[in-house]
């Protein structure tokens, strides 16, 4: 999966306005700025997330040099 597709997958977890903000960061080349936004949005809106989605965001954060960015969020079904 390419990075643009991965960012869009993170974005769809959020309400539309927050999702658009994340996609805008990616398209403007501001990936590092946008990296914390999925996490902040998930926490702010208390969006349940699967372990898989949490792991994917965590791996992406680590790859961009931001380990530990996605430490705690509400969990979805296990």
SERO-786995 format. One record per atom (N, C-alpha, C, O): residue number from 1; residue in three letters; atom name; x, y, z. Coordinates in nm, 3 decimals. Layout:
# residues N
+------+------+-------+---------+---------+---------+
| guke | doro | ketor |      px |      py |      pz |
+------+------+-------+---------+---------+---------+
|  NUM |  ALA |    CA |       X |       Y |       Z |
...
+------+------+-------+---------+---------+---------+
END
This chain:
# residues 78
+------+------+-------+---------+---------+---------+
| guke | doro | ketor |      px |      py |      pz |
+------+------+-------+---------+---------+---------+
|    1 |  UNK |     N |   0.086 |  -0.117 |   0.000 |
|    1 |  UNK |    CA |   0.000 |   0.000 |   0.000 |
|    1 |  UNK |     C |   0.091 |   0.124 |   0.000 |
|    1 |  UNK |     O |   0.187 |   0.131 |   0.076 |
|    2 |  UNK |     N |   0.060 |   0.220 |  -0.085 |
|    2 |  UNK |    CA |   0.140 |   0.342 |  -0.088 |
|    2 |  UNK |     C |   0.099 |   0.434 |   0.027 |
|    2 |  UNK |     O |  -0.006 |   0.416 |   0.088 |
|    3 |  UNK |     N |   0.185 |   0.533 |   0.055 |
|    3 |  UNK |    CA |   0.160 |   0.620 |   0.170 |
|    3 |  UNK |     C |   0.034 |   0.704 |   0.157 |
|    3 |  UNK |     O |  -0.035 |   0.726 |   0.256 |
|    4 |  UNK |     N |   0.003 |   0.749 |   0.037 |
|    4 |  UNK |    CA |  -0.119 |   0.830 |   0.018 |
|    4 |  UNK |     C |  -0.243 |   0.748 |   0.054 |
|    4 |  UNK |     O |  -0.334 |   0.799 |   0.119 |
|    5 |  UNK |     N |  -0.246 |   0.624 |   0.011 |
|    5 |  UNK |    CA |  -0.358 |   0.536 |   0.044 |
|    5 |  UNK |     C |  -0.366 |   0.514 |   0.194 |
|    5 |  UNK |     O |  -0.475 |   0.514 |   0.252 |
|    6 |  UNK |     N |  -0.252 |   0.495 |   0.256 |
|    6 |  UNK |    CA |  -0.249 |   0.473 |   0.400 |
|    6 |  UNK |     C |  -0.302 |   0.595 |   0.475 |
|    6 |  UNK |     O |  -0.378 |   0.580 |   0.571 |
|    7 |  UNK |     N |  -0.264 |   0.715 |   0.435 |
|    7 |  UNK |    CA |  -0.313 |   0.836 |   0.500 |
|    7 |  UNK |     C |  -0.464 |   0.849 |   0.485 |
|    7 |  UNK |     O |  -0.533 |   0.889 |   0.578 |
|    8 |  UNK |     N |  -0.513 |   0.816 |   0.368 |
|    8 |  UNK |    CA |  -0.659 |   0.823 |   0.347 |
|    8 |  UNK |     C |  -0.731 |   0.722 |   0.436 |
|    8 |  UNK |     O |  -0.841 |   0.749 |   0.484 |
|    9 |  UNK |     N |  -0.671 |   0.606 |   0.457 |
|    9 |  UNK |    CA |  -0.731 |   0.506 |   0.546 |
|    9 |  UNK |     C |  -0.740 |   0.560 |   0.689 |
|    9 |  UNK |     O |  -0.838 |   0.535 |   0.759 |
|   10 |  UNK |     N |  -0.637 |   0.633 |   0.732 |
|   10 |  UNK |    CA |  -0.641 |   0.693 |   0.865 |
|   10 |  UNK |     C |  -0.749 |   0.801 |   0.870 |
|   10 |  UNK |     O |  -0.823 |   0.812 |   0.967 |
|   11 |  UNK |     N |  -0.758 |   0.879 |   0.764 |
|   11 |  UNK |    CA |  -0.852 |   0.991 |   0.761 |
|   11 |  UNK |     C |  -0.997 |   0.945 |   0.771 |
|   11 |  UNK |     O |  -1.077 |   1.011 |   0.838 |
|   12 |  UNK |     N |  -1.032 |   0.835 |   0.707 |
|   12 |  UNK |    CA |  -1.172 |   0.793 |   0.708 |
|   12 |  UNK |     C |  -1.219 |   0.747 |   0.846 |
|   12 |  UNK |     O |  -1.339 |   0.727 |   0.866 |
|   13 |  UNK |     N |  -1.128 |   0.730 |   0.940 |
|   13 |  UNK |    CA |  -1.168 |   0.696 |   1.076 |
|   13 |  UNK |     C |  -1.232 |   0.815 |   1.148 |
|   13 |  UNK |     O |  -1.298 |   0.797 |   1.250 |
|   14 |  UNK |     N |  -1.213 |   0.934 |   1.094 |
|   14 |  UNK |    CA |  -1.255 |   1.057 |   1.162 |
|   14 |  UNK |     C |  -1.377 |   1.121 |   1.099 |
|   14 |  UNK |     O |  -1.416 |   1.086 |   0.988 |
|   15 |  UNK |     N |  -1.438 |   1.216 |   1.171 |
|   15 |  UNK |    CA |  -1.547 |   1.294 |   1.111 |
|   15 |  UNK |     C |  -1.495 |   1.364 |   0.985 |
|   15 |  UNK |     O |  -1.375 |   1.394 |   0.975 |
|   16 |  UNK |     N |  -1.582 |   1.392 |   0.888 |
|   16 |  UNK |    CA |  -1.540 |   1.445 |   0.758 |
|   16 |  UNK |     C |  -1.450 |   1.569 |   0.763 |
|   16 |  UNK |     O |  -1.353 |   1.576 |   0.687 |
|   17 |  UNK |     N |  -1.479 |   1.665 |   0.848 |
|   17 |  UNK |    CA |  -1.396 |   1.786 |   0.852 |
|   17 |  UNK |     C |  -1.254 |   1.755 |   0.896 |
|   17 |  UNK |     O |  -1.157 |   1.807 |   0.840 |
|   18 |  UNK |     N |  -1.241 |   1.669 |   0.996 |
|   18 |  UNK |    CA |  -1.107 |   1.629 |   1.044 |
|   18 |  UNK |     C |  -1.037 |   1.545 |   0.939 |
|   18 |  UNK |     O |  -0.916 |   1.557 |   0.920 |
|   19 |  UNK |     N |  -1.111 |   1.460 |   0.871 |
|   19 |  UNK |    CA |  -1.052 |   1.377 |   0.765 |
|   19 |  UNK |     C |  -0.996 |   1.464 |   0.654 |
|   19 |  UNK |     O |  -0.886 |   1.439 |   0.605 |
|   20 |  UNK |     N |  -1.071 |   1.566 |   0.614 |
|   20 |  UNK |    CA |  -1.025 |   1.655 |   0.507 |
|   20 |  UNK |     C |  -0.897 |   1.727 |   0.548 |
|   20 |  UNK |     O |  -0.810 |   1.750 |   0.464 |
|   21 |  UNK |     N |  -0.884 |   1.762 |   0.673 |
|   21 |  UNK |    CA |  -0.765 |   1.830 |   0.723 |
|   21 |  UNK |     C |  -0.642 |   1.740 |   0.708 |
|   21 |  UNK |     O |  -0.535 |   1.786 |   0.670 |
|   22 |  UNK |     N |  -0.658 |   1.613 |   0.737 |
|   22 |  UNK |    CA |  -0.547 |   1.518 |   0.725 |
|   22 |  UNK |     C |  -0.507 |   1.500 |   0.579 |
|   22 |  UNK |     O |  -0.388 |   1.501 |   0.547 |
|   23 |  UNK |     N |  -0.604 |   1.483 |   0.493 |
|   23 |  UNK |    CA |  -0.576 |   1.468 |   0.350 |
|   23 |  UNK |     C |  -0.510 |   1.594 |   0.295 |
|   23 |  UNK |     O |  -0.417 |   1.585 |   0.214 |
|   24 |  UNK |     N |  -0.556 |   1.711 |   0.339 |
|   24 |  UNK |    CA |  -0.496 |   1.837 |   0.295 |
|   24 |  UNK |     C |  -0.348 |   1.845 |   0.334 |
|   24 |  UNK |     O |  -0.266 |   1.890 |   0.255 |
|   25 |  UNK |     N |  -0.314 |   1.801 |   0.456 |
|   25 |  UNK |    CA |  -0.174 |   1.800 |   0.499 |
|   25 |  UNK |     C |  -0.091 |   1.711 |   0.407 |
|   25 |  UNK |     O |   0.018 |   1.750 |   0.364 |
|   26 |  UNK |     N |  -0.142 |   1.593 |   0.377 |
|   26 |  UNK |    CA |  -0.070 |   1.502 |   0.289 |
|   26 |  UNK |     C |  -0.049 |   1.565 |   0.152 |
|   26 |  UNK |     O |   0.063 |   1.564 |   0.100 |
|   27 |  UNK |     N |  -0.153 |   1.619 |   0.095 |
|   27 |  UNK |    CA |  -0.145 |   1.675 |  -0.040 |
|   27 |  UNK |     C |  -0.055 |   1.798 |  -0.046 |
|   27 |  UNK |     O |  -0.001 |   1.829 |  -0.152 |
|   28 |  UNK |     N |  -0.040 |   1.869 |   0.066 |
|   28 |  UNK |    CA |   0.047 |   1.987 |   0.071 |
|   28 |  UNK |     C |   0.192 |   1.949 |   0.105 |
|   28 |  UNK |     O |   0.278 |   2.037 |   0.113 |
|   29 |  UNK |     N |   0.218 |   1.820 |   0.124 |
|   29 |  UNK |    CA |   0.353 |   1.776 |   0.158 |
|   29 |  UNK |     C |   0.390 |   1.799 |   0.303 |
|   29 |  UNK |     O |   0.508 |   1.804 |   0.337 |
|   30 |  UNK |     N |   0.290 |   1.815 |   0.388 |
|   30 |  UNK |    CA |   0.313 |   1.841 |   0.531 |
|   30 |  UNK |     C |   0.279 |   1.718 |   0.614 |
|   30 |  UNK |     O |   0.201 |   1.725 |   0.709 |
|   31 |  UNK |     N |   0.338 |   1.604 |   0.576 |
|   31 |  UNK |    CA |   0.307 |   1.480 |   0.643 |
|   31 |  UNK |     C |   0.340 |   1.484 |   0.792 |
|   31 |  UNK |     O |   0.262 |   1.435 |   0.874 |
|   32 |  UNK |     N |   0.453 |   1.542 |   0.828 |
|   32 |  UNK |    CA |   0.489 |   1.546 |   0.970 |
|   32 |  UNK |     C |   0.390 |   1.630 |   1.050 |
|   32 |  UNK |     O |   0.357 |   1.597 |   1.164 |
|   33 |  UNK |     N |   0.342 |   1.739 |   0.992 |
|   33 |  UNK |    CA |   0.241 |   1.821 |   1.059 |
|   33 |  UNK |     C |   0.112 |   1.741 |   1.076 |
|   33 |  UNK |     O |   0.049 |   1.746 |   1.181 |
|   34 |  UNK |     N |   0.075 |   1.669 |   0.972 |
|   34 |  UNK |    CA |  -0.049 |   1.594 |   0.975 |
|   34 |  UNK |     C |  -0.044 |   1.466 |   1.054 |
|   34 |  UNK |     O |  -0.148 |   1.407 |   1.084 |
|   35 |  UNK |     N |   0.075 |   1.421 |   1.089 |
|   35 |  UNK |    CA |   0.088 |   1.291 |   1.156 |
|   35 |  UNK |     C |   0.013 |   1.283 |   1.289 |
|   35 |  UNK |     O |  -0.049 |   1.181 |   1.318 |
|   36 |  UNK |     N |   0.019 |   1.388 |   1.368 |
|   36 |  UNK |    CA |  -0.049 |   1.386 |   1.497 |
|   36 |  UNK |     C |  -0.199 |   1.409 |   1.487 |
|   36 |  UNK |     O |  -0.272 |   1.386 |   1.583 |
|   37 |  UNK |     N |  -0.245 |   1.454 |   1.372 |
|   37 |  UNK |    CA |  -0.387 |   1.487 |   1.359 |
|   37 |  UNK |     C |  -0.480 |   1.367 |   1.365 |
|   37 |  UNK |     O |  -0.587 |   1.377 |   1.426 |
|   38 |  UNK |     N |  -0.445 |   1.254 |   1.304 |
|   38 |  UNK |    CA |  -0.536 |   1.140 |   1.322 |
|   38 |  UNK |     C |  -0.548 |   1.100 |   1.469 |
|   38 |  UNK |     O |  -0.657 |   1.070 |   1.517 |
|   39 |  UNK |     N |  -0.436 |   1.102 |   1.539 |
|   39 |  UNK |    CA |  -0.436 |   1.065 |   1.680 |
|   39 |  UNK |     C |  -0.519 |   1.164 |   1.761 |
|   39 |  UNK |     O |  -0.604 |   1.124 |   1.840 |
|   40 |  UNK |     N |  -0.494 |   1.293 |   1.740 |
|   40 |  UNK |    CA |  -0.570 |   1.395 |   1.812 |
|   40 |  UNK |     C |  -0.719 |   1.385 |   1.783 |
|   40 |  UNK |     O |  -0.802 |   1.398 |   1.873 |
|   41 |  UNK |     N |  -0.753 |   1.361 |   1.657 |
|   41 |  UNK |    CA |  -0.894 |   1.348 |   1.619 |
|   41 |  UNK |     C |  -0.960 |   1.227 |   1.681 |
|   41 |  UNK |     O |  -1.074 |   1.234 |   1.726 |
|   42 |  UNK |     N |  -0.888 |   1.116 |   1.683 |
|   42 |  UNK |    CA |  -0.944 |   0.995 |   1.744 |
|   42 |  UNK |     C |  -0.970 |   1.016 |   1.892 |
|   42 |  UNK |     O |  -1.073 |   0.975 |   1.945 |
|   43 |  UNK |     N |  -0.876 |   1.081 |   1.959 |
|   43 |  UNK |    CA |  -0.893 |   1.107 |   2.101 |
|   43 |  UNK |     C |  -1.003 |   1.209 |   2.127 |
|   43 |  UNK |     O |  -1.087 |   1.190 |   2.215 |
|   44 |  UNK |     N |  -1.001 |   1.317 |   2.051 |
|   44 |  UNK |    CA |  -1.100 |   1.423 |   2.071 |
|   44 |  UNK |     C |  -1.243 |   1.373 |   2.050 |
|   44 |  UNK |     O |  -1.333 |   1.406 |   2.127 |
|   45 |  UNK |     N |  -1.262 |   1.294 |   1.947 |
|   45 |  UNK |    CA |  -1.397 |   1.246 |   1.912 |
|   45 |  UNK |     C |  -1.427 |   1.109 |   1.972 |
|   45 |  UNK |     O |  -1.534 |   1.052 |   1.947 |
|   46 |  UNK |     N |  -1.334 |   1.056 |   2.051 |
|   46 |  UNK |    CA |  -1.349 |   0.927 |   2.117 |
|   46 |  UNK |     C |  -1.394 |   0.819 |   2.018 |
|   46 |  UNK |     O |  -1.488 |   0.743 |   2.043 |
|   47 |  UNK |     N |  -1.323 |   0.814 |   1.906 |
|   47 |  UNK |    CA |  -1.355 |   0.717 |   1.801 |
|   47 |  UNK |     C |  -1.297 |   0.581 |   1.838 |
|   47 |  UNK |     O |  -1.176 |   0.569 |   1.857 |
|   48 |  UNK |     N |  -1.381 |   0.478 |   1.849 |
|   48 |  UNK |    CA |  -1.328 |   0.344 |   1.874 |
|   48 |  UNK |     C |  -1.243 |   0.300 |   1.754 |
|   48 |  UNK |     O |  -1.284 |   0.315 |   1.639 |
|   49 |  UNK |     N |  -1.126 |   0.245 |   1.782 |
|   49 |  UNK |    CA |  -1.038 |   0.200 |   1.675 |
|   49 |  UNK |     C |  -0.996 |   0.056 |   1.700 |
|   49 |  UNK |     O |  -0.983 |   0.011 |   1.814 |
|   50 |  UNK |     N |  -0.976 |  -0.015 |   1.592 |
|   50 |  UNK |    CA |  -0.930 |  -0.153 |   1.603 |
|   50 |  UNK |     C |  -0.782 |  -0.156 |   1.638 |
|   50 |  UNK |     O |  -0.710 |  -0.058 |   1.618 |
|   51 |  UNK |     N |  -0.738 |  -0.268 |   1.689 |
|   51 |  UNK |    CA |  -0.596 |  -0.287 |   1.717 |
|   51 |  UNK |     C |  -0.515 |  -0.273 |   1.589 |
|   51 |  UNK |     O |  -0.403 |  -0.221 |   1.591 |
|   52 |  UNK |     N |  -0.571 |  -0.319 |   1.477 |
|   52 |  UNK |    CA |  -0.500 |  -0.310 |   1.349 |
|   52 |  UNK |     C |  -0.479 |  -0.164 |   1.309 |
|   52 |  UNK |     O |  -0.368 |  -0.127 |   1.271 |
|   53 |  UNK |     N |  -0.583 |  -0.082 |   1.318 |
|   53 |  UNK |    CA |  -0.569 |   0.060 |   1.283 |
|   53 |  UNK |     C |  -0.470 |   0.129 |   1.375 |
|   53 |  UNK |     O |  -0.389 |   0.209 |   1.329 |
|   54 |  UNK |     N |  -0.475 |   0.099 |   1.503 |
|   54 |  UNK |    CA |  -0.382 |   0.158 |   1.599 |
|   54 |  UNK |     C |  -0.239 |   0.119 |   1.565 |
|   54 |  UNK |     O |  -0.149 |   0.202 |   1.570 |
|   55 |  UNK |     N |  -0.220 |  -0.007 |   1.531 |
|   55 |  UNK |    CA |  -0.085 |  -0.053 |   1.495 |
|   55 |  UNK |     C |  -0.035 |   0.014 |   1.368 |
|   55 |  UNK |     O |   0.081 |   0.054 |   1.361 |
|   56 |  UNK |     N |  -0.122 |   0.027 |   1.268 |
|   56 |  UNK |    CA |  -0.082 |   0.092 |   1.143 |
|   56 |  UNK |     C |  -0.041 |   0.237 |   1.166 |
|   56 |  UNK |     O |   0.060 |   0.282 |   1.111 |
|   57 |  UNK |     N |  -0.117 |   0.310 |   1.246 |
|   57 |  UNK |    CA |  -0.082 |   0.449 |   1.275 |
|   57 |  UNK |     C |   0.047 |   0.455 |   1.354 |
|   57 |  UNK |     O |   0.133 |   0.540 |   1.328 |
|   58 |  UNK |     N |   0.062 |   0.365 |   1.450 |
|   58 |  UNK |    CA |   0.185 |   0.361 |   1.529 |
|   58 |  UNK |     C |   0.309 |   0.332 |   1.445 |
|   58 |  UNK |     O |   0.413 |   0.395 |   1.463 |
|   59 |  UNK |     N |   0.298 |   0.238 |   1.353 |
|   59 |  UNK |    CA |   0.411 |   0.205 |   1.264 |
|   59 |  UNK |     C |   0.443 |   0.323 |   1.174 |
|   59 |  UNK |     O |   0.560 |   0.354 |   1.153 |
|   60 |  UNK |     N |   0.340 |   0.388 |   1.121 |
|   60 |  UNK |    CA |   0.363 |   0.505 |   1.037 |
|   60 |  UNK |     C |   0.431 |   0.616 |   1.116 |
|   60 |  UNK |     O |   0.525 |   0.679 |   1.067 |
|   61 |  UNK |     N |   0.385 |   0.640 |   1.237 |
|   61 |  UNK |    CA |   0.447 |   0.743 |   1.322 |
|   61 |  UNK |     C |   0.593 |   0.711 |   1.348 |
|   61 |  UNK |     O |   0.678 |   0.799 |   1.342 |
|   62 |  UNK |     N |   0.622 |   0.586 |   1.376 |
|   62 |  UNK |    CA |   0.760 |   0.547 |   1.400 |
|   62 |  UNK |     C |   0.846 |   0.565 |   1.275 |
|   62 |  UNK |     O |   0.960 |   0.611 |   1.284 |
|   63 |  UNK |     N |   0.791 |   0.528 |   1.160 |
|   63 |  UNK |    CA |   0.865 |   0.544 |   1.034 |
|   63 |  UNK |     C |   0.897 |   0.691 |   1.005 |
|   63 |  UNK |     O |   0.999 |   0.721 |   0.943 |
|   64 |  UNK |     N |   0.810 |   0.781 |   1.050 |
|   64 |  UNK |    CA |   0.831 |   0.925 |   1.028 |
|   64 |  UNK |     C |   0.911 |   0.987 |   1.143 |
|   64 |  UNK |     O |   0.925 |   1.109 |   1.149 |
|   65 |  UNK |     N |   0.962 |   0.904 |   1.232 |
|   65 |  UNK |    CA |   1.045 |   0.955 |   1.340 |
|   65 |  UNK |     C |   0.970 |   1.006 |   1.460 |
|   65 |  UNK |     O |   1.023 |   1.089 |   1.535 |
|   66 |  UNK |     N |   0.848 |   0.959 |   1.479 |
|   66 |  UNK |    CA |   0.766 |   1.002 |   1.593 |
|   66 |  UNK |     C |   0.714 |   0.881 |   1.671 |
|   66 |  UNK |     O |   0.593 |   0.862 |   1.681 |
|   67 |  UNK |     N |   0.805 |   0.800 |   1.726 |
|   67 |  UNK |    CA |   0.758 |   0.683 |   1.801 |
|   67 |  UNK |     C |   0.677 |   0.725 |   1.923 |
|   67 |  UNK |     O |   0.703 |   0.829 |   1.984 |
|   68 |  UNK |     N |   0.580 |   0.644 |   1.957 |
|   68 |  UNK |    CA |   0.497 |   0.673 |   2.074 |
|   68 |  UNK |     C |   0.387 |   0.773 |   2.050 |
|   68 |  UNK |     O |   0.318 |   0.813 |   2.144 |
|   69 |  UNK |     N |   0.369 |   0.816 |   1.924 |
|   69 |  UNK |    CA |   0.265 |   0.914 |   1.894 |
|   69 |  UNK |     C |   0.126 |   0.860 |   1.922 |
|   69 |  UNK |     O |   0.037 |   0.935 |   1.963 |
|   70 |  UNK |     N |   0.107 |   0.732 |   1.902 |
|   70 |  UNK |    CA |  -0.026 |   0.673 |   1.915 |
|   70 |  UNK |     C |  -0.025 |   0.575 |   2.031 |
|   70 |  UNK |     O |  -0.024 |   0.453 |   2.012 |
|   71 |  UNK |     N |  -0.025 |   0.629 |   2.151 |
|   71 |  UNK |    CA |  -0.012 |   0.546 |   2.269 |
|   71 |  UNK |     C |  -0.147 |   0.496 |   2.321 |
|   71 |  UNK |     O |  -0.163 |   0.376 |   2.343 |
|   72 |  UNK |     N |  -0.243 |   0.586 |   2.340 |
|   72 |  UNK |    CA |  -0.372 |   0.545 |   2.398 |
|   72 |  UNK |     C |  -0.486 |   0.608 |   2.321 |
|   72 |  UNK |     O |  -0.489 |   0.729 |   2.297 |
|   73 |  UNK |     N |  -0.581 |   0.525 |   2.282 |
|   73 |  UNK |    CA |  -0.705 |   0.573 |   2.222 |
|   73 |  UNK |     C |  -0.815 |   0.477 |   2.264 |
|   73 |  UNK |     O |  -0.788 |   0.368 |   2.314 |
|   74 |  UNK |     N |  -0.939 |   0.518 |   2.246 |
|   74 |  UNK |    CA |  -1.049 |   0.426 |   2.274 |
|   74 |  UNK |     C |  -1.037 |   0.303 |   2.184 |
|   74 |  UNK |     O |  -0.997 |   0.314 |   2.068 |
|   75 |  UNK |     N |  -1.071 |   0.190 |   2.236 |
|   75 |  UNK |    CA |  -1.065 |   0.065 |   2.160 |
|   75 |  UNK |     C |  -1.200 |   0.030 |   2.101 |
|   75 |  UNK |     O |  -1.305 |   0.059 |   2.158 |
|   76 |  UNK |     N |  -1.194 |  -0.031 |   1.987 |
|   76 |  UNK |    CA |  -1.314 |  -0.085 |   1.925 |
|   76 |  UNK |     C |  -1.330 |  -0.230 |   1.970 |
|   76 |  UNK |     O |  -1.274 |  -0.270 |   2.071 |
|   77 |  UNK |     N |  -1.405 |  -0.306 |   1.895 |
|   77 |  UNK |    CA |  -1.423 |  -0.447 |   1.928 |
|   77 |  UNK |     C |  -1.290 |  -0.520 |   1.923 |
|   77 |  UNK |     O |  -1.206 |  -0.491 |   1.838 |
|   78 |  UNK |     N |  -1.273 |  -0.612 |   2.012 |
|   78 |  UNK |    CA |  -1.147 |  -0.688 |   2.016 |
|   78 |  UNK |     C |  -1.165 |  -0.822 |   1.953 |
|   78 |  UNK |     O |  -1.071 |  -0.901 |   1.947 |
+------+------+-------+---------+---------+---------+
END
